[in-house]
Amino acid sequence: MGEIRRRVIQTETLEERLTGQAKELRGRAGAMPAGVEKEALLRRAKQAEAGSQMSAWLRSPTRIKTWGWAYEQASKATVAY
């Protein structure tokens, strides 16, 4: 038998977790002297913020509404050969 999968229920949204991670990384980077490690932390913070923004955009009703309209238009289109 395989291992039992551990299930975790998230109490915060993905956006909240990524934003918190970005703040924590920026705080750690602020306490470090300039160098490669500091730049790596700042890069990871930027990636976390970008991920948070993308997740929020993907959830937005405007995007869903817009893509729904585009899907309807594409399905109505007839292809002439």
All heavy atoms as an XYZ file, in Angstrom:
637
protein
N       0.834     -1.178      0.000
C       0.000      0.000      0.000
C       0.881      1.246      0.000
O       1.936      1.265      0.607
C      -0.878      0.032      1.245
C      -1.867     -1.102      1.384
S      -3.238     -0.921      0.334
C      -4.479     -0.117      1.160
N       0.373      2.273     -0.677
C       1.100      3.531     -0.736
C       0.859      4.370      0.503
O       0.073      4.021      1.386
N       1.532      5.464      0.552
C       1.361      6.372      1.677
C       0.014      7.079      1.577
O      -0.496      7.307      0.485
C       2.478      7.411      1.677
C       3.836      6.839      1.968
C       4.891      7.916      2.015
O       4.596      9.001      2.533
O       5.990      7.661      1.514
N      -0.523      7.440      2.728
C      -1.772      8.200      2.758
C      -1.442      9.657      2.470
O      -0.514     10.228      3.062
C      -2.460      8.071      4.119
C      -2.870      6.622      4.348
C      -3.667      8.987      4.195
C      -3.462      6.359      5.700
N      -2.195     10.245      1.563
C      -1.957     11.633      1.182
C      -2.417     12.561      2.299
O      -3.527     12.448      2.798
C      -2.734     11.952     -0.096
C      -2.493     13.333     -0.583
C      -3.159     13.532     -1.896
N      -3.143     14.945     -2.210
C      -3.855     15.494     -3.134
N      -4.656     14.765     -3.865
N      -3.800     16.785     -3.373
N      -1.549     13.467      2.678
C      -1.869     14.438      3.706
C      -2.628     15.600      3.077
O      -2.162     16.216      2.133
C      -0.583     14.950      4.342
C      -0.802     15.615      5.676
C       0.488     16.045      6.252
N       0.636     17.448      5.872
C       1.706     18.172      6.103
N       2.745     17.652      6.676
N       1.756     19.429      5.734
N      -3.789     15.900      3.575
C      -4.608     16.973      3.018
C      -4.522     18.200      3.917
O      -4.616     18.096      5.131
C      -6.044     16.531      2.867
C      -6.150     15.345      1.941
C      -7.569     15.069      1.562
N      -7.650     13.860      0.770
C      -7.615     13.826     -0.549
N      -7.467     14.933     -1.229
N      -7.724     12.690     -1.188
N      -4.380     19.343      3.294
C      -4.264     20.593      4.028
C      -5.369     21.529      3.556
O      -5.546     21.727      2.354
C      -2.886     21.255      3.779
C      -2.796     22.590      4.488
C      -1.772     20.339      4.222
N      -6.099     22.088      4.487
C      -7.124     23.073      4.150
C      -6.504     24.449      4.364
O      -6.066     24.778      5.472
C      -8.378     22.891      5.018
C      -9.004     21.527      4.735
C      -9.370     24.012      4.763
C     -10.165     21.184      5.634
N      -6.466     25.240      3.306
C      -5.868     26.568      3.381
C      -6.838     27.534      4.046
O      -8.023     27.555      3.733
C      -5.515     27.069      1.978
C      -4.527     26.204      1.241
C      -3.158     26.180      1.892
O      -2.784     27.058      2.644
N      -2.400     25.149      1.583
N      -6.323     28.332      4.985
C      -7.161     29.314      5.668
C      -7.059     30.683      5.024
O      -7.897     31.542      5.279
C      -6.777     29.418      7.154
O      -5.399     29.769      7.244
C      -7.018     28.095      7.863
N      -6.032     30.905      4.211
C      -5.850     32.168      3.502
C      -5.894     31.896      2.006
O      -5.553     30.802      1.550
C      -4.498     32.794      3.839
C      -4.322     33.177      5.285
C      -2.941     33.763      5.527
O      -1.968     33.308      4.886
O      -2.842     34.676      6.349
N      -6.266     32.909      1.238
C      -6.270     32.747     -0.213
C      -4.837     32.713     -0.723
O      -3.897     33.107     -0.019
C      -7.014     33.902     -0.902
O      -6.294     35.124     -0.668
C      -8.437     34.031     -0.400
N      -4.682     32.259     -1.947
C      -3.350     32.216     -2.556
C      -2.754     33.615     -2.614
O      -1.566     33.804     -2.325
C      -3.436     31.617     -3.962
C      -2.132     31.581     -4.755
C      -1.093     30.727     -4.036
C      -2.384     31.057     -6.149
N      -3.571     34.612     -2.965
C      -3.074     35.991     -3.047
C      -2.537     36.466     -1.696
O      -1.481     37.098     -1.624
C      -4.176     36.948     -3.530
C      -4.614     36.723     -4.950
C      -5.723     35.693     -5.066
O      -6.193     35.174     -4.025
O      -6.106     35.394     -6.196
N      -3.257     36.150     -0.622
C      -2.817     36.555      0.714
C      -1.515     35.868      1.095
O      -0.609     36.497      1.661
C      -3.897     36.233      1.747
C      -5.136     37.078      1.628
C      -6.284     36.584      2.503
O      -6.280     35.397      2.910
O      -7.187     37.396      2.771
N      -1.400     34.591      0.793
C      -0.164     33.865      1.127
C       1.024     34.402      0.343
O       2.120     34.580      0.896
C      -0.345     32.368      0.868
C      -1.338     31.715      1.810
C      -1.300     30.202      1.753
N      -1.323     29.614      0.428
C      -2.435     29.259     -0.234
N      -3.616     29.445      0.305
N      -2.352     28.704     -1.433
N       0.828     34.670     -0.954
C       1.937     35.183     -1.768
C       2.326     36.595     -1.355
O       3.521     36.930     -1.317
C       1.558     35.150     -3.250
C       1.513     33.760     -3.876
C       0.931     33.830     -5.281
C       2.884     33.126     -3.897
N       1.351     37.427     -1.036
C       1.649     38.788     -0.585
C       2.414     38.751      0.735
O       3.385     39.497      0.921
C       0.355     39.600     -0.438
O      -0.310     39.641     -1.702
C       0.640     41.019      0.009
N       2.001     37.890      1.649
C       2.704     37.745      2.924
C       4.131     37.260      2.730
O       5.057     37.736      3.397
N       4.297     36.315      1.811
C       5.639     35.809      1.527
C       6.511     36.922      0.957
O       7.681     37.062      1.331
C       5.568     34.649      0.541
C       6.912     34.066      0.213
C       6.847     32.988     -0.851
O       5.904     32.917     -1.634
N       7.856     32.145     -0.888
N       5.951     37.741      0.060
C       6.724     38.840     -0.533
C       7.153     39.842      0.536
O       8.310     40.292      0.544
C       5.905     39.530     -1.618
N       6.257     40.176      1.460
C       6.598     41.113      2.543
C       7.697     40.536      3.426
O       8.631     41.246      3.814
C       5.361     41.423      3.383
C       4.381     42.334      2.698
C       3.174     42.601      3.582
C       2.161     43.453      2.842
N       0.949     43.680      3.657
N       7.574     39.252      3.741
C       8.570     38.603      4.592
C       9.935     38.581      3.903
O      10.964     38.871      4.509
C       8.096     37.182      4.925
C       8.914     36.479      5.979
C       9.978     35.575      5.378
O       9.779     35.083      4.259
O      11.021     35.379      6.022
N       9.951     38.281      2.612
C      11.214     38.248      1.864
C      11.836     39.640      1.766
O      13.058     39.791      1.896
C      10.988     37.671      0.467
C      10.693     36.172      0.415
C      10.194     35.778     -0.975
C      11.923     35.376      0.795
N      11.002     40.653      1.532
C      11.534     42.026      1.470
C      12.102     42.456      2.828
O      13.121     43.151      2.889
C      10.464     42.997      1.014
C      10.158     42.872     -0.452
C       9.332     44.054     -0.942
N       8.924     43.840     -2.313
C       9.695     44.016     -3.377
N      10.938     44.389     -3.217
N       9.227     43.807     -4.591
N      11.452     42.045      3.908
C      11.959     42.357      5.243
C      13.315     41.715      5.499
O      14.225     42.348      6.035
N      13.432     40.440      5.106
C      14.720     39.749      5.264
C      15.790     40.394      4.397
O      16.952     40.525      4.814
C      14.578     38.277      4.907
C      13.877     37.487      5.985
C      13.620     36.046      5.655
N      14.661     35.375      4.915
C      14.469     34.240      4.237
N      13.280     33.677      4.209
N      15.464     33.674      3.586
N      15.427     40.793      3.176
C      16.405     41.401      2.273
C      16.843     42.772      2.783
O      18.003     43.161      2.611
C      15.819     41.525      0.868
N      15.924     43.491      3.430
C      16.257     44.815      3.953
C      17.309     44.766      5.048
O      18.054     45.732      5.249
N      17.383     43.664      5.760
C      18.349     43.527      6.849
C      19.709     43.027      6.375
O      20.648     42.946      7.167
C      17.798     42.570      7.907
N      19.824     42.704      5.082
C      21.079     42.146      4.566
C      21.901     43.218      3.854
O      21.350     44.160      3.293
C      20.781     41.020      3.572
C      20.063     39.834      4.175
S      19.755     38.577      2.940
C      21.367     37.826      2.857
N      23.207     43.047      3.848
C      24.043     43.954      3.053
C      23.868     43.633      1.563
O      23.404     42.546      1.193
C      25.469     43.631      3.524
C      25.384     42.232      4.034
C      24.003     42.060      4.584
N      24.214     44.594      0.728
C      24.098     44.396     -0.724
C      24.912     43.174     -1.147
O      26.000     42.925     -0.639
C      24.595     45.638     -1.456
N      24.341     42.419     -2.051
C      25.045     41.234     -2.523
C      24.112     40.302     -3.268
O      22.943     40.609     -3.511
N      24.640     39.159     -3.625
C      23.909     38.178     -4.421
C      22.712     37.628     -3.656
O      21.623     37.473     -4.215
C      24.859     37.032     -4.849
C      24.103     35.955     -5.583
C      25.991     37.569     -5.697
N      22.898     37.339     -2.369
C      21.809     36.761     -1.588
C      20.644     37.736     -1.444
O      19.476     37.342     -1.525
C      22.309     36.335     -0.213
C      23.286     35.174     -0.268
C      23.869     34.846      1.089
O      23.426     35.433      2.101
O      24.776     34.008      1.139
N      20.960     39.017     -1.239
C      19.916     40.041     -1.122
C      19.146     40.156     -2.434
O      17.914     40.226     -2.443
C      20.529     41.384     -0.747
C      19.501     42.484     -0.588
C      20.127     43.766     -0.098
C      19.067     44.816      0.136
N      19.613     46.000      0.812
N      19.851     40.162     -3.545
C      19.205     40.251     -4.852
C      18.312     39.034     -5.108
O      17.242     39.156     -5.682
C      20.258     40.377     -5.958
C      21.012     41.689     -5.942
C      20.100     42.900     -6.081
O      19.157     42.854     -6.899
O      20.313     43.880     -5.346
N      18.749     37.860     -4.661
C      17.941     36.653     -4.835
C      16.642     36.755     -4.032
O      15.573     36.365     -4.516
C      18.738     35.421     -4.418
N      16.723     37.281     -2.818
C      15.511     37.449     -2.007
C      14.568     38.460     -2.649
O      13.351     38.253     -2.672
C      15.873     37.895     -0.587
C      16.518     36.850      0.311
C      16.917     37.472      1.651
C      15.570     35.686      0.538
N      15.109     39.554     -3.157
C      14.270     40.557     -3.810
C      13.628     39.999     -5.075
O      12.466     40.304     -5.380
C      15.096     41.810     -4.129
C      15.541     42.619     -2.913
C      16.481     43.741     -3.329
C      14.339     43.169     -2.162
N      14.361     39.171     -5.805
C      13.803     38.542     -7.010
C      12.651     37.621     -6.642
O      11.602     37.632     -7.280
C      14.900     37.772     -7.745
C      14.451     37.247     -9.089
C      15.554     36.540     -9.874
N      16.862     37.159     -9.758
C      17.924     36.578     -9.172
N      17.818     35.367     -8.668
N      19.075     37.187     -9.110
N      12.831     36.840     -5.585
C      11.760     35.941     -5.132
C      10.543     36.738     -4.663
O       9.403     36.324     -4.873
C      12.263     35.036     -4.019
C      13.166     33.932     -4.542
C      13.717     33.036     -3.470
N      12.671     32.493     -2.603
C      12.893     32.033     -1.381
N      14.113     32.036     -0.878
N      11.908     31.550     -0.662
N      10.776     37.885     -4.024
C       9.670     38.737     -3.580
C       8.888     39.261     -4.781
O       7.653     39.271     -4.780
C      10.189     39.898     -2.739
N       9.592     39.674     -5.826
C       8.925     40.157     -7.044
C       8.111     39.044     -7.693
O       7.004     39.268     -8.175
C       9.954     40.684     -8.051
C      10.520     42.029     -7.725
C      11.477     42.467     -8.820
C      12.144     43.769     -8.501
N      13.085     44.183     -9.558
N       8.659     37.831     -7.698
C       7.936     36.699     -8.280
C       6.673     36.392     -7.486
O       5.627     36.101     -8.065
C       8.840     35.462     -8.325
C       9.938     35.551     -9.345
C      10.913     34.387     -9.253
O      10.935     33.656     -8.267
N      11.720     34.224    -10.282
N       6.755     36.478     -6.166
C       5.582     36.230     -5.327
C       4.510     37.284     -5.577
O       3.315     36.969     -5.676
C       5.985     36.209     -3.849
N       4.923     38.551     -5.698
C       3.958     39.614     -5.979
C       3.316     39.430     -7.351
O       2.111     39.613     -7.514
C       4.641     40.975     -5.903
C       4.993     41.393     -4.491
C       5.839     42.640     -4.428
O       6.382     43.059     -5.476
O       5.977     43.187     -3.324
N       4.113     39.063     -8.335
C       3.576     38.834     -9.675
C       2.583     37.668     -9.663
O       1.523     37.737    -10.292
C       4.707     38.563    -10.662
N       2.913     36.615     -8.936
C       2.007     35.477     -8.823
C       0.701     35.863     -8.163
O      -0.380     35.426     -8.580
N       0.777     36.699     -7.143
C      -0.420     37.168     -6.461
C      -1.297     37.976     -7.403
O      -2.519     37.802     -7.451
C      -0.024     38.017     -5.251
O      -1.162     38.564     -4.634
N      -0.680     38.867     -8.170
C      -1.434     39.690     -9.115
C      -2.051     38.849    -10.225
O      -3.192     39.076    -10.626
C      -0.530     40.776     -9.702
C      -0.122     41.813     -8.674
C       0.958     42.739     -9.185
O       1.463     42.584    -10.284
N       1.329     43.705     -8.357
N      -1.312     37.855    -10.718
C      -1.860     36.988    -11.769
C      -3.032     36.170    -11.248
O      -4.044     36.013    -11.937
C      -0.777     36.056    -12.310
C       0.142     36.726    -13.283
S       1.210     35.553    -14.119
C       2.484     35.341    -12.902
N      -2.909     35.666    -10.041
C      -3.995     34.879     -9.464
C      -5.241     35.737     -9.285
O      -6.351     35.304     -9.584
C      -3.556     34.293     -8.124
O      -4.584     33.532     -7.568
N      -5.052     36.966     -8.810
C      -6.189     37.874     -8.647
C      -6.817     38.187    -10.004
O      -8.040     38.233    -10.142
C      -5.746     39.161     -7.955
N      -5.998     38.400    -11.018
C      -6.514     38.695    -12.356
C      -7.294     37.502    -12.911
O      -8.359     37.669    -13.505
C      -5.376     39.050    -13.303
C      -5.840     39.294    -14.691
C      -6.462     40.411    -15.172
C      -5.747     38.386    -15.797
N      -6.745     40.242    -16.496
C      -6.319     39.016    -16.915
C      -5.222     37.108    -15.945
C      -6.392     38.401    -18.150
C      -5.297     36.506    -17.179
C      -5.876     37.153    -18.261
N      -6.763     36.304    -12.705
C      -7.448     35.112    -13.206
C      -8.795     34.894    -12.538
O      -9.706     34.338    -13.130
C      -6.570     33.871    -13.008
C      -5.383     33.781    -13.955
C      -4.440     32.677    -13.507
C      -5.848     33.544    -15.375
N      -8.934     35.336    -11.303
C     -10.193     35.196    -10.586
C     -11.188     36.311    -10.900
O     -12.348     36.210    -10.536
C      -9.953     35.239     -9.085
C      -9.354     34.018     -8.516
C      -9.251     34.290     -7.036
N      -8.616     33.221     -6.326
C      -9.130     32.690     -5.235
N     -10.260     33.121     -4.763
N      -8.492     31.728     -4.624
N     -10.735     37.395    -11.500
C     -11.580     38.574    -11.665
C     -12.783     38.281    -12.555
O     -12.671     37.610    -13.582
C     -10.777     39.742    -12.240
O     -10.493     39.496    -13.598
N     -13.960     38.783    -12.174
C     -15.166     38.545    -12.969
C     -15.085     39.201    -14.349
O     -15.662     38.706    -15.309
C     -16.282     39.151    -12.139
C     -15.678     39.796    -10.973
C     -14.217     39.500    -10.960
N     -14.375     40.301    -14.468
C     -14.246     40.974    -15.758
C     -13.535     40.081    -16.750
O     -13.964     39.949    -17.892
C     -13.455     42.295    -15.598
O     -14.101     43.076    -14.606
C     -13.376     43.035    -16.903
N     -12.464     39.430    -16.313
C     -11.734     38.539    -17.208
C     -12.610     37.366    -17.617
O     -12.668     36.997    -18.782
C     -10.464     38.013    -16.541
C      -9.605     37.206    -17.506
C      -8.697     36.248    -16.775
N      -9.419     35.251    -16.035
C      -9.878     34.105    -16.550
N      -9.721     33.831    -17.804
N     -10.512     33.246    -15.794
N     -13.323     36.789    -16.682
C     -14.179     35.655    -16.986
C     -15.274     36.072    -17.957
O     -15.572     35.364    -18.919
C     -14.763     35.065    -15.683
C     -13.638     34.469    -14.844
C     -15.836     34.034    -15.984
C     -14.032     34.117    -13.438
N     -15.848     37.237    -17.740
C     -16.898     37.749    -18.616
C     -16.347     37.976    -20.023
O     -16.962     37.604    -21.010
C     -17.442     39.054    -18.036
C     -18.627     39.608    -18.760
C     -19.115     40.851    -18.038
C     -20.283     41.467    -18.748
N     -20.737     42.679    -18.070
N     -15.173     38.570    -20.117
C     -14.562     38.852    -21.414
C     -14.243     37.569    -22.153
O     -14.543     37.421    -23.329
C     -13.261     39.668    -21.229
O     -13.578     40.847    -20.504
C     -12.646     40.028    -22.551
N     -13.642     36.601    -21.464
C     -13.285     35.353    -22.124
C     -14.523     34.553    -22.479
O     -14.547     33.840    -23.466
C     -12.343     34.535    -21.249
C     -10.942     35.017    -21.395
C     -10.287     35.850    -20.556
C     -10.045     34.726    -22.463
N      -9.031     36.101    -21.033
C      -8.856     35.416    -22.200
C     -10.128     33.954    -23.604
C      -7.766     35.361    -23.047
C      -9.029     33.894    -24.445
C      -7.871     34.596    -24.162
N     -15.568     34.657    -21.662
C     -16.813     33.980    -21.997
C     -17.387     34.505    -23.300
O     -17.847     33.750    -24.154
N     -17.324     35.814    -23.479
C     -17.809     36.440    -24.706
C     -16.978     35.970    -25.898
O     -17.513     35.621    -26.938
C     -17.730     37.962    -24.579
C     -18.090     38.659    -25.854
C     -19.344     38.951    -26.286
C     -17.202     39.132    -26.863
N     -19.295     39.587    -27.497
C     -17.979     39.702    -27.877
C     -15.827     39.114    -27.015
C     -17.430     40.259    -29.012
C     -15.287     39.678    -28.149
C     -16.082     40.239    -29.130
N     -15.665     35.931    -25.745
C     -14.788     35.508    -26.840
C     -15.063     34.052    -27.199
O     -15.074     33.689    -28.384
C     -13.324     35.681    -26.436
N     -15.319     33.223    -26.209
C     -15.613     31.817    -26.467
C     -16.921     31.677    -27.243
O     -17.012     30.896    -28.186
C     -15.687     31.045    -25.153
C     -16.010     29.587    -25.344
C     -15.037     28.706    -25.797
C     -17.283     29.095    -25.087
C     -15.326     27.364    -25.990
C     -17.582     27.762    -25.279
C     -16.602     26.899    -25.729
O     -16.882     25.575    -25.921
N     -17.941     32.446    -26.848
C     -19.226     32.407    -27.561
C     -19.054     32.832    -29.013
O     -19.630     32.228    -29.915
C     -20.246     33.311    -26.882
C     -20.739     32.786    -25.558
C     -21.625     33.794    -24.849
O     -22.034     34.796    -25.469
O     -21.912     33.569    -23.663
N     -18.292     33.870    -29.254
C     -18.077     34.359    -30.614
C     -17.356     33.316    -31.456
O     -17.688     33.102    -32.616
C     -17.280     35.674    -30.602
C     -18.001     36.813    -29.917
C     -19.347     37.115    -30.550
O     -19.474     37.190    -31.748
N     -20.361     37.271    -29.722
N     -16.369     32.658    -30.862
C     -15.608     31.654    -31.601
C     -16.473     30.437    -31.922
O     -16.364     29.852    -33.002
C     -14.386     31.224    -30.793
N     -17.358     30.068    -31.019
C     -18.194     28.902    -31.249
C     -19.287     29.188    -32.280
O     -19.759     28.284    -32.968
C     -18.818     28.406    -29.948
O     -19.688     29.382    -29.418
N     -19.673     30.454    -32.444
C     -20.689     30.834    -33.425
C     -20.106     30.981    -34.835
O     -20.830     30.937    -35.799
C     -21.343     32.159    -33.032
C     -22.226     32.046    -31.816
C     -22.804     33.408    -31.494
C     -23.612     33.376    -30.214
N     -24.118     34.709    -29.866
N     -18.824     31.206    -34.897
C     -18.176     31.453    -36.185
C     -18.255     30.203    -37.071
O     -18.088     29.085    -36.603
C     -16.718     31.856    -35.986
N     -18.514     30.441    -38.319
C     -18.533     29.318    -39.273
C     -17.248     29.366    -40.079
O     -16.729     30.445    -40.391
C     -19.743     29.400    -40.208
O     -19.687     30.655    -40.882
C     -21.039     29.276    -39.427
N     -16.768     28.229    -40.406
C     -15.533     28.144    -41.160
C     -15.888     27.884    -42.619
O     -16.577     26.915    -42.934
C     -14.626     27.015    -40.626
C     -13.348     26.918    -41.432
C     -14.341     27.240    -39.150
N     -15.456     28.766    -43.509
C     -15.711     28.606    -44.939
C     -14.470     28.022    -45.590
O     -13.372     28.529    -45.412
C     -16.075     29.943    -45.559
N     -14.665     26.952    -46.319
C     -13.522     26.313    -47.000
C     -13.502     26.659    -48.447
O     -14.398     26.770    -49.150
C     -13.570     24.789    -46.822
C     -13.316     24.379    -45.396
C     -14.354     24.041    -44.547
C     -12.023     24.337    -44.910
C     -14.122     23.663    -43.248
C     -11.787     23.954    -43.610
C     -12.831     23.625    -42.784
O     -12.586     23.253    -41.507
